[in-house]
Amino acid sequence: MKNTTRVLALLAGGLLVAGSTVDAQSLPADYFVNVNVGLQVHSHEFSSRDEFPIYDETGTVISSQSVGNGFLFDVSGAYRVWNSVAFGVGLSTFGDSGDASMTATIPHPLFFSAPRTVTAVAENLSRRETAIHLQAIFFLLTPDFMPDDARIALVIGPSIFHLRQELIASVSVPTGTQNALPVVENQSKTGVGFNGGFDLTYPIDQRYGIGGFVRYAGGQVDLDSAADVKVGGFQAGVGLRIGF
């Protein structure tokens, strides 16, 4: 929540600066495409819990899992609808893998209130995030030391995230024992969030340029076995800029 508040404050300041935009500068292209590679620097943790009947009692399993940072691919396209305003849509993908730790409580097959605690680790569980970003783009005045046809843009809008995550959903208990093996499932769901940040374009010629971006694009998804799983985060990247 604190990160989101900081981002919104930063973007609000950018919108105030956008009151004087590129009207006095050369206008951007009508259509433009950005292709970037970058890094998602946020790491997340989430947990899941399951209860199941066994031996006329209730067994439980709790797992915890972390997601690290990693490489990001991002592509977007936009159309300039006014001198300093454009609307666009972007697509980003992020993948990672990590381990999940599990603690299960298994009742005794013969005696009541005599549970056994079992721990285990499931390794290399995969994660794939795919996000669609709807974007309102506001071109800002560039500093004097930059070329007139360089571009600094404030970008903000809603995001739709699709998460596919392997996780420990339950356990398998061999009949008549208090042993437990993790049951891994690949679960997927869609959630919503928002994106906001800045994009820079430095021209090479009239059509092509290089650039970079920094933004926050995040939200949360409710999987079948884990609620409020955070997706996205702070992202930065560099790439190619093409205007038409």
Secondary structure, DSSP 8 states (H G I E B T S, - for coil): -HHHHHHHHHHHHHHHHTTSBGGGS----SEEEEEEEEEE---EEEEEEEEEEETTEEEEEEEEEEE--EEEEEEEEEEEEETTEEEEEEEEEEEEEEEEEEEEEE--SSSTT--EEEEEEEEEEEEEEEEEEEEEEEEE---TTS-TT-EEEEEEEEEEEEEEEEEEEEEE--TTS---EEEEEEEEEEEEEEEEEEEEEEESSSSEEEEEEEEEEEEEE--SS-SSEEEEEEEEEEEEEEE-
